[in-house]
């Protein structure tokens, strides 16, 4: 039944699937991972669990119970706790599914490689939806195209404001997919000599369409990926070559950015376009961007509210109450122009957009203990350059996403512990001596060395 995991991998891009329950983030892959677990349920109980994993599980379950007590004592609404509990349950399903897959196939590298092949293939689906959105935005608001888009993604407000966001919850989720799924899969398949022209076309088209997301975070996160990849995985021997390659990429992106946001060759007129264009022309004003200020406000309040309840926090899902207590500290001029901050007073499932701030506000010291155990789970396994890169990118992603259900995060917590990933080496060894082998044989013969 391993095909269920390949199907889940193919559907990773559908993280706002119309027929899934929950808020904005609704990944359909979780259903297939759950079926995979149920089919192999006896094996789940026979998996090798580390002690630190049990500690993490106990902390999460205890936090749910403690938060329920806090809600009862302080007369909080339970809606935030319910959302948090559902997210944790979804996250545990993902982690168990990925752990089951890695242990079942610990000696079968082909199964891992095939999974990453299906990950890249899945982004062809995202590209298809992105092309539909591009046509809808720039060729005319066709009702037929809108109906096709709604087969894959529930939210349409972004396309309505001239922003391509593929089949993701929102444009800011693009880098969560590029940095933690698409580009790592490219690296692994290139390492194995299995990166085809079809894969390259998917990746190229994806990144071309991504320029029209008008997402500041996407641009920043791609730069972070490039710099971290350059610094964390490159040997001295190929550093200069890679640096020159990345410089060429930066020049190409700069030319495209200038054409779109300065020359405005597509005649864009949305508010988000002007926002991006202003930051491209005046980079020093990026800090005054309204969306960035809103997110910074949530994070600041999250960290400041740690002092209110330092031991246990306000309880899982109860950031709303920390926000209300610190609402009067928000700059009045920012409140006047940020309607989202005003409406947040009535949102009982309020998010911080920052996992570290969320743990501070909702779990206090217990949250930092949980984070410390997860980091220990990461670093206590065998590591080479690729593992270090993925650990860094996963922890970096938590600066901008605070869901306990993020598939990408649980994927790498499980996969970094596998031999396939932990023994993957990057560094520059040529694969030329394998070039005459059929692709089906490359997996057997290519050493896990460099990209």
N, C-alpha and C positions, 0 to 999 in steps of 0.2 A: 504493500500500500504506500510505498515511498512516493508514488506519483502524486499523492495528495500534497506533499511538501513542494514538489515541483510546480503544481498548480497554484499553491499559495504564493510561491516566489514569483510566478508570472503575474499574479494579481496584486503584488505589493503596491503598485502605483495607484490602485483604487482605494484611496484612504478617505473618501467622502462618498461612499457608495449609497445611492438613494434608498435602498431597501434595508439598510442596517439601522439599528436603534442607537440612540445616544446623541451627543451634541455635534459639533462641527467635525470632529475626528472620528470617522467610522470605517475602519479598514475591513474590507470583506475577507481578507486572508485569514483573519482570526477564526472564521467558521471552519475553514478547511484544516487549519492547524488543530482545532478542537476535535474534529472527526478523526484526524490522524492519531490523536492521543487516545480517544475512546476505542479505536480499533486495536491499539497496542496497550490498553490499560493495565493488564497484568505486568507488562514489562516496565511500565512507569514506576511501579513499586519496587522493582528490582534494580533500578538505576543506581549508580554509585553517586551518592550525595556527600559533599564535603561538609564538615562541621560548620563552616562559615555560612554556607547556604541555609542551613537549618536555623542559625542565629537570625539571618535576614528574614526568613519566613516567620519566625516567632515574633520579631519586632513589628512586622507589618500586621499580623493578626492581632497582636496586643494593642497596637495603635488604633485599630478599628474599634475594639471594645472600649478602650479608654476614651476615644472621641465620642462614642455613643453616650457614655456617662457624662462627659462634659456638656454635650448638647442638652441632656436632661436637666443637669444642675443649673446651667445658665439660660435655659429656655431658648436655645438656638433652634433654628429650622434644621431639619435633617436632610434637606435636599443636597447640600454640599457634601455631606458625609456619604450619602447614597451614591453620588457621582464618583467620589473618590474611591469608594469600595468597588464599584463596577469597573473602574479603571484598573485597580489593583488586580482584580479577578482576571480581566482581559490580559494584563501583563503577565500574570502567572501562567496562563494558558500558553502564551507565546513562548515564555522561557522553557516550560516543560516540553513543548513541541520541539524547539530547537535543540534542547539538551538530549532529548530522545533520539533525534536525527543524528547528532554528532556522535553519540555513543554507539548507536546501531551500526554506523558506517565508519567507525574509527580506523578500520584497516582498508577502507574502500575509497581511495582518493577520487575515483571516477564519479562517485555519487555526489561528492562535494563540488567537483568541477561542473557537473551537469546542472547542479542547483544554480550556480552563478551564470551559466549559459541562459537558463530560464529567467533569471533576474533581468539580464539585458534584453532578452526578447520581450519581457513584460513592458519595458519602456517604449516599445513600438506602439503599444496600446495608448500610453500616455501621449506620445507624439501625435497619434491619430486624433485624440480629443483636442490637443493643442492646436492642430491644424484647423479643426472645426471651429474652435474659438477665434482663431485668427481670421478665418473667412467671415464669421459672424460679425466681428468688430470692424474689419476693414473693407469687406465686400458687400455688406448690407445685412441688416437685422432680419434674417430669414427665420420664419417660424419653424420650418422644417429642420433647419440646422440646430435651432434651440432645442427641439424635441430629441434630436440625436444626442446632443450634449447631455441632456438630462437622463439618458440611459446609463451614463457612467458617473455623473457627479451631481449631487443634490444642489449645491450652492451655485447661484448664477449672478450674484451681485457684482462679482469681480469682472466678468465678461461685460456686464452692463456699463461698467466704468472703464472699459477699454483695457482690461488687464488679462493677459493669458495666464492661466494657472493650471493648465492640463486637467488631470483627474484628481487633483489634490484638494485638500480642505481650503487652502488659500495660497496666494503667491509666496508667502514667507516660508511655506513648507517645501518649496522647490529644492533649496539647499540641503534640507534634511534627507532628501532622496539622492541628490547628486553626490554629496559628501559621504554618505553612509551606505549607499547601495550601488548606484550606477558606476561611479568612478572606481571604487574598490573592485567591483566585478570586472571592469576593464583591465585593471592592473593584474588581477589574478589570471584572467584568460590570456593576456599578453605574456605573462610569465610562463604559462603552459603552452604557448604557441598556438592558441586556439581562437585568437581574436580575428574574426573574419571581416571582410569588407562590408557585409551586411550589418554587423555590430557597429562598425565605425560610422556607417550612414545613420543609424539610429541615434548614436551619441551626438554626431554633428548637427542633425536636425533638431534634436532636443535642445542643445545649447543655443542654436540660432533662434528658436522660438522663445527661449527663456529671456532673451533680451527684451521681449515685449511684455514681460511680467511687471515691469516698472517697480521692482522690489529692491529697495536699498539693501536689505539683508542678504539677498541672493548675491549681489556683487561683492559684498564684504566677505561672505562665507566662501565664495570661490577663491578669493585672494588668500584667505586663511588656509584653504586646502592646498593651494599651490605652494605657498611658503612652507607649510608644515611638511609637505611631501618632499620638497627640495632639501630641507634641513634635516629631517628625521630618517630619510631612506637612501640618501645619495652617498656613494663612496667618493673618495678623492679623485679616483681615476676618471669618473664620468661627470663630476660636478660641473665643470665648465661647459661640457656639451649640453647638459640638462638646463643649466642657467641660460645659455643662449637660446635653447628651445622655448623656455618659458618667457624670455624677453620677446621673442617673435610672437608668441601668443598674446602677450600684453599689448604689443603694438597693434595686432589685428583687432583685439577687443576695443582698444582706444579708438581706432578708426571707425569701427561699427558704432560705438557709443557716440562719437562726435556726429556721425551721419544721422543717427536717430534722435539724439537729444539736443544737439546744437543746430544742425542743418534742418532737422525735422522733415526728412524726406518722405515720411509717411503722413505728414499733415495731421499729427495728433493734437487733440485739444482737451483731453481730460485733465482733471485736477492733479491726478497722480503723475501725468506727463510733466506738467509744469513744476511739480515738486521735484521730480528727478532732474529735469533740465536745470533747475536752479542750483541743485547740489553739484551737478557736473560743471556748471559755469563758475560756481562759488563754493568750492569744497570746504572752506573755513566755516560755512554756515550750516554744515551738516548737523551739528549739535543742536541747532535751533529748530530742526524739523519736528513738526507736531507729533507725528507717530512715534518718533524716537523719544520725545519727552514724555509721552503717555506711558510707554513701556518702562522708562527710567523711573517714573513716579511709582508704578506698581512695585518695582524691584526695591526701591528705596524704602517704601513702607513695609515691605516684607522683611527686610533686614532690621529696620528700626523696631518692629513689633516683637522681635526676639526678646527684647528687654521686658516686655509686658508679661510673658509667660515663658521664662527661659528653660524650664525643665521639660515640659510636655507640649508647649505651644498652645494655640487656640483649638487644636484638634483638626484631624484630616478633613479637608474640604471647607474649613471655616475661615479662610482668608478674608471673606466679606466682613467679618466682625473686627478684624485687625484694621481693615481699610476704613471702616466707619470711625473707629477710635482715633485714627490719625488723619481723618479727612480735613480737619481744620488746619492742618499743617501744610496743606498743598497751596502753592502760590496762587492767589486769587486771579491773577492775570492769565495763568494757564487754565484754570477752571473756566474762565469766561469764554475761552475759545475752544476748549476741549469738551464737547458734549459727552463723549464716551466716559470721561471721568465723573461727570455729573450723574449719568445714568447708572454707573457702577454701584451707586448707593442702594439700588433696588435689585442687584444681581446677587442672589444667595449662593451661586456656584462660581463666584468670581475667581479668575486666574491671575497669576503674577507674571506669566510669560518667562519665568526664570525659576528653574527647579531649585536652585540654591536658596533663593529668596522664599520660595514656597516651603521648603523644609524648615527654614528659620522661623517662619510665622506659624506654621501648622503643627510642627513636631518639636521645635526647640532643640535641646541637646540630643534628644532621641533621634531627631532627623540627621544630625551630624554624625551620630554613631552609625546610623544606617548607611550614610554615604561613605563613611570610613570603611565599613565592612565590604561594601561593593567595590571600592577601590582596591582593597586588599585581595578580593576575589580576582580582580583583574591582574594585579602585579605579582601575585604569588605563583602564577603559572609561568612556564617557559616562554621567553619572549625573544623575538628578533625584531628587525626594523619595522616590518609590516604590522606586527602586533602593537608596537609602540605607537605607530601612526594611528591605528584604529582606536586604541584606548584614548589617545589625545582627542581625536575628532569626536568620539562619543561623549566624553566629559565636556568638551567645548559646546556640543549641541545643547546640553542642559542649561547653558546660559540663556537660551532663547525659547526653550520649550519646557513646559512643566507638567506634562501628562504622565501619569503612572502607567499608561497603556502604549507608549510609543514602541512600535514593532522593531524599529531600527536599533533602539537601545538594548532591548532584550536579545535581539539577534547577535549583537557583538559581545554581550556579556557571556553568552553561551559559546559562541564560535571561537573567541579568543582562547578559550580553555581547550579547544580541540587540537589534536596533533597536526591536522592539515594546515591550520592557520599559524599555530605557534612555531612550526618548523619552516614556514614559508620565508625564504630569504630573498632580499632585494639587494642588488649591488652592481650589476653590470656585466655578468658573464654572458658571452655570446651564445646564441642558440643556433648558429650557422651550421654546425655539424649535424643538426637534426632536420635541416630544411628539406631533405629529400624523403623524409618519412611521411607516410599518410597521416592525416590528422587524427585518425582513430588510434594510431600507435604513439602519437606524441605524448599523450598522458602517461604512457608506461615508461618512456625513456627520458623525457626531459627532466633534468634535476630541478628541484625547487630552489632555483637561484633567481636571478635577477630580472628586473624590468629595466 
